[in-house]
Amino acid sequence: MPDGLALDTALVVFQAGALARGLLSAMRLDAGDTVLITAAAGRVGSLLVQWAKAAGATVIGAASRAKLDAVTGFGADHAVDYDAAGWAEEVRELTFGRGATLDIQAIARRGLTLCGPLGMVIRKSDAEQQDDAEQALAAAGRGELRPRIHGRFPLDQAAGAHRELEERRSVGAVVLTI
Ligand SMILES: NC(=O)c1ccc[n+]([C@@H]2O[C@H](COP(=O)([O-])OP(=O)(O)OC[C@H]3O[C@@H](n4cnc5c(N)ncnc54)[C@H](OP(=O)(O)O)[C@@H]3O)[C@@H](O)[C@H]2O)c1
């Protein structure tokens, strides 16, 4: 654990940051890619935006309207409201008609297996998982990965934490404290 990293920040990065790093490396994200990240203001999505930008990609983040400023704040080049009609066309226009090079369809083209309508399974070895977690913690320690904590809820208010998530109010991670 890097010196000076707050415990709750480390907790978010340790899991969601490692997941984001593992996903992008499994997809073989390249600096020339234009990547579409959905739920870009969420716990994982916000870290995906930051990792993808750090890797040099052009990032389009999709989220609900109220969260678009947060998405650009995480570093996305463009933020689109995926509750609006025609948002897919907006993405196409932003990519000069080409579409994103890295989206859920492109994943299959890069040799990953889709399971279910929008699902994907990535199996990592323990060593890869440990490396992803260490890299994520180190990036947070250097200030390159900045997880946003939407709120901290004592365990006996877990229902309130769930409501934040279910009602789509959260930006970043919701943390339960003991
Ligand atoms: N397989 C794994 O290892 C693994 C690990 C962690 C997470 N995940 C998955 O990754 C996804 C993101 O996880 P997360 O922790 O980043 O979640 P999160 O912080 O709760 O973010 C989810 C986002 O989904 C969007 N959303 C769209 N429709 C929604 C609805 N009906 N109810 C609630 N939210 C809705 C919300 O943003 P808008 O309001 O902007 O739409 C929200 O920010 C989830 O599907 C989770 O299950 C998988």
Ligand as a Chemical Component Dictionary entry (heavy atoms), coordinates in Angstrom:
data_LIG
# 
_chem_comp.id                   LIG 
_chem_comp.type                 NON-POLYMER 
_chem_comp.pdbx_formal_charge   0 
_chem_comp.three_letter_code    LIG 
# 
loop_
_chem_comp_atom.comp_id 
_chem_comp_atom.atom_id 
_chem_comp_atom.alt_atom_id 
_chem_comp_atom.type_symbol 
_chem_comp_atom.charge 
_chem_comp_atom.model_Cartn_x 
_chem_comp_atom.model_Cartn_y 
_chem_comp_atom.model_Cartn_z 
_chem_comp_atom.pdbx_ordinal 
LIG N1  N1  N 0  -17.266 -9.269 -13.275 1  
LIG C1  C1  C 0  -16.646 -8.533 -12.387 2  
LIG O1  O1  O 0  -15.608 -8.906 -11.883 3  
LIG C2  C2  C 0  -17.221 -7.195 -12.027 4  
LIG C3  C3  C 0  -16.670 -6.492 -10.971 5  
LIG C4  C4  C 0  -17.207 -5.241 -10.666 6  
LIG C5  C5  C 0  -18.265 -4.742 -11.417 7  
LIG N2  N2  N 1  -18.787 -5.489 -12.413 8  
LIG C6  C6  C 0  -19.918 -4.971 -13.197 9  
LIG O2  O2  O 0  -19.522 -3.766 -13.819 10 
LIG C7  C7  C 0  -20.632 -2.883 -13.897 11 
LIG C8  C8  C 0  -20.281 -1.536 -13.262 12 
LIG O3  O3  O 0  -19.988 -1.759 -11.901 13 
LIG P1  P1  P 0  -19.789 -0.521 -10.944 14 
LIG O4  O4  O 0  -19.348 -1.024 -9.633  15 
LIG O5  O5  O -1 -18.977 0.507  -11.643 16 
LIG O6  O6  O 0  -21.280 -0.001 -10.785 17 
LIG P2  P2  P 0  -21.823 1.450  -10.367 18 
LIG O7  O7  O 0  -20.759 2.297  -9.765  19 
LIG O8  O8  O 0  -23.050 1.214  -9.595  20 
LIG O9  O9  O 0  -22.148 2.094  -11.773 21 
LIG C9  C9  C 0  -23.138 1.552  -12.573 22 
LIG C10 C10 C 0  -23.633 2.632  -13.481 23 
LIG O10 O10 O 0  -24.651 2.053  -14.263 24 
LIG C11 C11 C 0  -25.487 3.070  -14.696 25 
LIG N3  N3  N 0  -26.854 2.550  -14.774 26 
LIG C12 C12 C 0  -27.551 2.407  -15.913 27 
LIG N4  N4  N 0  -28.757 1.900  -15.664 28 
LIG C13 C13 C 0  -28.837 1.730  -14.332 29 
LIG C14 C14 C 0  -29.858 1.248  -13.462 30 
LIG N5  N5  N 0  -31.047 0.837  -13.932 31 
LIG N6  N6  N 0  -29.619 1.198  -12.138 32 
LIG C15 C15 C 0  -28.420 1.583  -11.635 33 
LIG N7  N7  N 0  -27.404 2.064  -12.406 34 
LIG C16 C16 C 0  -27.617 2.123  -13.749 35 
LIG C17 C17 C 0  -25.352 4.231  -13.705 36 
LIG O11 O11 O 0  -24.888 5.381  -14.407 37 
LIG P3  P3  P 0  -25.864 6.324  -15.249 38 
LIG O12 O12 O 0  -26.853 6.925  -14.313 39 
LIG O13 O13 O 0  -24.895 7.304  -15.821 40 
LIG O14 O14 O 0  -26.495 5.450  -16.296 41 
LIG C18 C18 C 0  -24.229 3.828  -12.771 42 
LIG O15 O15 O 0  -23.269 4.841  -12.611 43 
LIG C19 C19 C 0  -21.787 -3.573 -13.191 44 
LIG O16 O16 O 0  -22.586 -4.181 -14.178 45 
LIG C20 C20 C 0  -21.106 -4.614 -12.332 46 
LIG O17 O17 O 0  -21.939 -5.699 -12.096 47 
LIG C21 C21 C 0  -18.281 -6.703 -12.739 48 
# 
loop_
_chem_comp_bond.comp_id 
_chem_comp_bond.atom_id_1 
_chem_comp_bond.atom_id_2 
_chem_comp_bond.value_order 
_chem_comp_bond.pdbx_ordinal 
LIG N1  C1  SING 1  
LIG C1  O1  DOUB 2  
LIG C1  C2  SING 3  
LIG C2  C3  SING 4  
LIG C2  C21 DOUB 5  
LIG C3  C4  DOUB 6  
LIG C4  C5  SING 7  
LIG C5  N2  DOUB 8  
LIG N2  C6  SING 9  
LIG N2  C21 SING 10 
LIG C6  O2  SING 11 
LIG C6  C20 SING 12 
LIG O2  C7  SING 13 
LIG C7  C8  SING 14 
LIG C7  C19 SING 15 
LIG C8  O3  SING 16 
LIG O3  P1  SING 17 
LIG P1  O4  DOUB 18 
LIG P1  O5  SING 19 
LIG P1  O6  SING 20 
LIG O6  P2  SING 21 
LIG P2  O7  DOUB 22 
LIG P2  O8  SING 23 
LIG P2  O9  SING 24 
LIG O9  C9  SING 25 
LIG C9  C10 SING 26 
LIG C10 O10 SING 27 
LIG C10 C18 SING 28 
LIG O10 C11 SING 29 
LIG C11 N3  SING 30 
LIG C11 C17 SING 31 
LIG N3  C12 SING 32 
LIG N3  C16 SING 33 
LIG C12 N4  DOUB 34 
LIG N4  C13 SING 35 
LIG C13 C14 SING 36 
LIG C13 C16 DOUB 37 
LIG C14 N5  SING 38 
LIG C14 N6  DOUB 39 
LIG N6  C15 SING 40 
LIG C15 N7  DOUB 41 
LIG N7  C16 SING 42 
LIG C17 O11 SING 43 
LIG C17 C18 SING 44 
LIG O11 P3  SING 45 
LIG P3  O12 DOUB 46 
LIG P3  O13 SING 47 
LIG P3  O14 SING 48 
LIG C18 O15 SING 49 
LIG C19 O16 SING 50 
LIG C19 C20 SING 51 
LIG C20 O17 SING 52 
# 
